[in-house]
Amino acid sequence: MDLIDLNLLTALDVLLAEGSVTRAARRLGLSASAMSRTLTRLRSATGDPLLVRAGRGLVPTPHAIALRERVPALARDVHAVLSPPSDRVDITSLDRLFTIRANEAFIAFFSLPLLKAINEAAPLVRLRFAPKPDKDATPLREGQIDLDVGVVESPAPEMQSQPLFQDRLVGVVREGHPLLKQRRISAEQFAAFAHVAVLPKGSAPHPLDEALYARDLRRDVRVEVPGFPDALRIAQHAGLVATVPRSCLGNALTPTDTSTTGLVSFELPLETPPFTICAIWHPRMDADPAHRWLRDVMVSLCQQAYPD
């Protein structure tokens, strides 16, 4: 396939509109001789004289007259295709489905505020929350999900991320639990009571267990569950000690939930590192204005939820 200089399309559009090499040159910021050479190239490319001498001026050939109706639209389309996308989007008329992968706790406390914020600004936008069985980046790469919400530990090298809020681990027991009678809970007392633990995702040990191991202590784990809401439910009804992210207990947007009724949180008697919850996406969505709007909405909501 012979290479085609698309700049010729713009020149042809101006030449046919002006009907003059001099005026076309002035409009394109070229010299008259350069514009004349461009006309020669156009004649060679189209196989038609296009503009021919008539007295002191130029008149279009029948082929040029036929092209004059088609070329402007073609030139606009080429410029649109070969220009950066607009960074603006009409949110009020945006009709799109966004799929967000997040754990149960995030969905429980952020799905309703997020849905409300989106419905108010973009009533045609729909949300789908996908389960998060692991941290595999394949669904992001293949476009199965738009955003992944979680901790960035060992991210795929090409992924983009943006912090949403900082979280930390806290202990949780039901009201009246014997552990709450202690004036100051020690690591030994904490470890001695029966615990419900959340099954780890991956091979890395839980940071709480690492802190306990450093003191030659272990949790007395009586039951393991797949998620934090399950751990809270067990703690509430079976009297076990749960260790969950602080975000599982509510926030300024969603301060209460039936799953936390009758539960009391306390600071852990061990140092565990805080962690940052992020929005993660594939770089092909980085410049998409609708996707960027969704990320901005999520960041704004999380800042309202955790103003500190």
Secondary structure, DSSP 8 states (H G I E B T S, - for coil): -----THHHHHHHHHHHH--HHHHHHHHT--HHHHHHHHHHHHHHHTS--EEEETTEEEE-HHHHHHHHHHHHHHHHHHHHTS---S---GGG---EEEEE--HHHHHHHHHHHHHHHHHH-TT-EEEEE--SS--SHHHHTTS-SEEEEE-SS--TT-EEEEEEEE-EEEEEETT-GGGGSSS--HHHHHHSEEEEE--SSSS--HHHHHHHTTT---EEEEEESSHHHHHHHHHHH--EEEEEGGGG--SSS---GGGTTEEEE--SS----EEEEEEE-GGGTT-HHHHHHHHHHHHHHHHH---
